[in-house]
Amino acid sequence: MKQNARLSKIVSPLLQWYDSHARILPWRENPEPYAIWISEIMLQQTRVEAVKPYFDRWMKAFPDLSSLASASEAEVLKLWEGLGYYSRVRNIHKTAKLVTEEHGGVLPSSFAELLRLPGIGEYTAGAVGSIAFQLPVPCVDGNVLRVVARLTAEKTDVSTASGKKQFTGWIAEIIPKERPGDFNQAMMELGATVCLPNGLPKCELCPISFLCEARLQNRVTEYPIKSGKRPRKVEQKTVLVLLDETRTALRRRPESGLLAGLWEFPNVDGTLSEEEVHQLLLASGLVTASLIKLRNAKHIFTHIEWEMTGYLAVVEQRSPDPGISAKEVPDIQWVGLDLLEEKLTLPAAFKTYYQIVKRYLHKES
């Protein structure tokens, strides 16, 4: 059976299944373009359950494009704190301003116009276009690639640009013009809840299993075909949690590169011993009342992994300049817990140390 002939047969049973099995999600209750766009950006590489509270808070703070466009970058970053991939929220902010200025505060309904907006690629344009504007355009994510690869037992590598283009072309040929948004969501829903990765899918619950070539061949776990990922680069960091009676020391990261412009606890490359940390702090004009080694922490980015050794230092004397600029620990600023919790954006990489600071400063207050 040719692939397009097989795939064309999934449309009706898949939509029937979706009508009775679709999860109740906040962005589905009111599928207007702005809400769909925000939810789709949040959902990229993040679980649905993790996104729900972020989406609710976001929509309360910025109920429409104009309110988002008028917000400061600091406000937008703080609300995104913990979701990661901060370039995405910066692009959301840029797009809100651009749409407010050039499109009257309304997202364009053209697939081509959506693609021109910052941070919107083919996947997001397909999601917004099909769900919000009922454009018959495909929306292909990892879930959809997995479903199609198993349905067709296709050996093309889904991690390549040519492979994704091939699969997207197949979906474009069968997408129903009367319900494109529901079809795209049904494909993603099936991949997220039934045609699961990393283990056995729930074929007994699948409404289109009778059409699945991989199942017929008893080779479901062999698909999709993916080339091996390059190993992540591992970086060693020593993180300094510096505290006085009411404040902690932070510094701002560079305006370009990883976690650009966000706040962090001072840190240096490599794994320092307690004596090396003590000497580093002395060289920076900081005299400590105590120095405690903290448990190790790890954070995984897409291509980099941080292995962090932490130290908690209670500072009893420091330079009279509140913004110390020492060669060893540059540009640190002392901030209170209120400012840290309400205004400054701290990446999830430092979550372990953030919790320690909150416990200490709450205890001292």
N, C-alpha and C positions, 0 to 999 in steps of 0.2 A: 504493500500500500504506500503510495507516495505520501510525503510528509504533509503537504497542504490538504490532501484528501483526508488523512487521519485527523489532523488538527481541526479541520472545519467541523468535524462531528462532535467536538467537545463543547461547542458554544451553548447549545440548549441545555444539556444536563448540568453543565457548570453553573449557568445562571439560575436554574431551578434550585440547585444546592445552595447557592449564595443567598437566595431570597429567604431561606429558612435557617441558615447557619452563620450568617454574617455577625461578627462580634459587634456589640454596642460600644461605639467609640465616640468621644465628644466631638471630634471634627466631622463625623458622619451625620450627626444630628442636625447640623446646619452647614451643608456643604457649599458655603460661599467661597469665592476665589481666595480671599485673604486667609481664611482659616485653613483651607486645604494647603496653600503654599507654606504657611508656618509649620503645619503638622508634618508635611513631607520632608522639610529640611531637618526638623527635629528627629524624625524617624530614621534618618540615614545612619546606619551602624549603631542604632540604639534600640533597645527592646520597647515594645509598645507600653508595657506596664510602667517602665521607667519614664516614658515621655508624658503620660497622662497628667501628673501633677505639674510638670513644667508648662504644658500647654494651657492648663487652667489658669495658672498664675500669670502667664504671658497675656492671655486674652483679657484678663481683668485689668492688667496694667496698661495694655495697648490694644484696645478693642477694635481699632481700625488702623488703616495705613497712615492717616494724618497724625494720629497720636504717636505712632511709632516714629514717624519722620521728624516730629518736633522734640523727641526725647534726646538726651545727651548720650554719647557713646558709653560713658561710665554706667548710666542707668541700664542700657541695653546689655552690656557685658555682665553686670551683676545679676540680672534676671536669668541669664544663660548659664551662670556659674554651675559647674558640675556636669554639664552636657558635653564639654570638650569640643574640639574642632572649632576654635573661636573665629577662624577666618569665615566660617559659614554665617555666624551672627553678624559679623561686620558687613558681609555682603547683603544680608537681609536689611540692615540699616541703610546701606547705600541704595539699594533698590527702592526702599520706602521713600527716600528723598527724591530719587529720580522719577518714580511714578507720580509722586505728588506734584512735581514741577512740570513734567512733560505729558502726563496722562490724566490729569485732573483727579489724582488720588484713587484711580481705579486700575487694577491690573489689566493689561491688554488681553483680549480674547483670542488673539492670533498666535498660533504655535511659533511662527517665525519671530514675532515681536517678543514673546516670552523668552525665547532663546537669547535675545540681545541683552537681557537684564543681568546684572552682576550675580554670579553664583547660581544661575539657573542653566542647567544642562539639559540634555535630551530627556533624561528620566523625569526630572522635576517638571519640565515643560509638558511632558506627556501626561503626568499625573494631574497637574492643574488644568491642562487643556481638556482632558477627557472627563474628569470628575466634575469640574466646576462649569465648563463651557460645552460639554458633550461633543468635543471634537473627536473624530474617529482616528485617533493617533495612539500608538502603543506606549506602554509604560513598563519597561523591562528592568527589573531589579534581580538580585541574586535568587530570590524565591521563584520568580518566573523562569529564569534560566534553568533552574533545577527541574521544575515541572516539565518544561518542554524537552529537556535533554532525556528525561526518563520516558516521557510519552513516545518519543521518536527513537530512543536508543541511539542517539546521534553521538558519534565519536569526536566531533569537532570540539576543540578546547574552548570552553566558555570564558576563560580568563583572558583570551586574546581579543583585540579589537575586531578582527575579522569574524571570529566566532560569535561575538555579541551582535554584530551587524547581521549575520546570517539568521540568528534566532529572532531578532527584532523584525526582520523582513517577513518571516513566517507569520508572526503575530499580526503584523500590519495587514496581511492578506485576509485574515479571518475575523478581525475585530468587527463586531456588529455595529452598524451605524445608528441603530435605535437605542443601544445601551452601552456605549463605549466605556463610560466611567465604571459602571457596575462590572463589566467584563474584566477590566484591568484590576479592579479591586478583588474580584473573585479569584483571579489567577494568583495574586499576591497572598490572599487569605488561605488558599489551598496550600501554597508552599509554606506558609507560616504555621499552620495548624495541623496539616495532614501529611503532606509530602515533605517530611522533615529531613534536615541534613544530619550528618554525624551519627548515623544509626539507622535502624529500621524505620521506614515510613509506615503510616497507619493505612495501609492499602485497603483494609477491610472497611474503612470509612470513606474511601475516595469515590466520588460520584462518576469518575471517568476511568476507573481502574481497568474496565473491560476494553479500553482503547490503548492501554499502556503497553508498549512494546517491550520495555525493560522488564515489566512484571511478567509478561507472557514468556520471556526468555529466562525468568528467575535470576535476573542480574541487576536488580534495582540498586543495590548498594554500589555498583560500579559506575553509576552516573550521578552527577555530570563529570565529564573529564576536565580536570584542571591541571595546569602545569604547576610544578612545585614552586612555592614562594621562596624568595631569597630570605635567608636568616636575618633577624633583626640585629642591628648594631647595639651592643651593650655598652652603656656608659656608667662609670662609677661616680657617685656624687657624695660629698659630705655636707649635710644640711645643718645649719646652726640656728637653733631656736633660742633667741636671746630675749630675756625678760627682765623688766624691773618690777616694781610693785604694781604698776597700773598699765604698763604698755609692753608691746613686743616690737621687735625690729623687722622691718620689711624693706624690700627694694623693688624697683620696677625693672622688668626685663626690657631688652632692646626693642625698638619699634619694628623690627623685621625679624624673620626667622620663627622658630618654634615658640609658641605661646607669646607671640609678640605683644608688647605693651601691657601685659598682665603683671600682677604683683606676686612676689615669691619670698620665702624665707631665704636669707643669705645662704649661699652655698658655693662650694669650690669643687673643681674636678678632682677625682681621685678619692681614695679612702684614707682619711687621716686618723692617726692615733690620738688618744686623749692628750698626750703631751704636745703633739703638733697643733692641736686645736687651741690648747692653752697658750702656746707661744704666738699663734696667729692672732688671737684676741688681744694679747698684750701689745703686739706690734700695731694693732689698730686702735690703741688707746683705751681698751676696755679691761677693767679689773673685775674679776668675777668672785662672787661669794661661794659659788658651788658650780661644779661641772659634772653632768650626769650623762652617761651614754644611754641612748634610747634604742629601742628595738629596731632592727633593720626594716626598711620598707622598699617596695618595688612598684613601679608604674610602667605600663606598657602603652606606648604610642603605636602608630601604624607601622613605622619602620625603625623605631628606636625603643630600647628598654632602659629605664633608669634603675640602677641598684643603689639604694640610698642608705648611708650610715648617718644617723642623727645624734646630735648632742644638745642637751638643754643646759643653758648657762644663765644663771641669775646674776645680773650685772649690778655691782654696787657703786662703781665709779666709771664715768665716761667723759669724753670730751664735752666741754660746754656747748659746742655747736650741735644743735639737734639733728642736723643732717650731716653726719660724719662722712668725710670723704678720705678714707685711708686707702693706701695702695692695696692692702691685703683684703679688706672687706669694704668695697667702695659703695658710696651712694645709699647707705641705709637710712631709713627714717623710722622714728619711733611713733607708733600709733596705738590708740586705745582700742578696746574691744568693740565699742559701739561703732566706730568708724570702719573697722575691719568687717563687722557683720553686716553693716547697712550699705556701705559705699564701695569698698574695694573688692575687686574680683581676684580670687585666689584659685588657681587651677586645682583640679582633683588630684593631681600628682602629689600635692602637699596635704591631702586630707588627714592623714595620720597625725601630722605635726600640728595642724589646725585644731584638732580635737584636744590635744595636750595643752595648747595655749588657752583654749576656752575654759578647760577645767581649772587651770592654774589661776587665770585672771578672775574667774567667777569666785574662786575660793578666797582670793585676796580682796575682792570688792566688799 
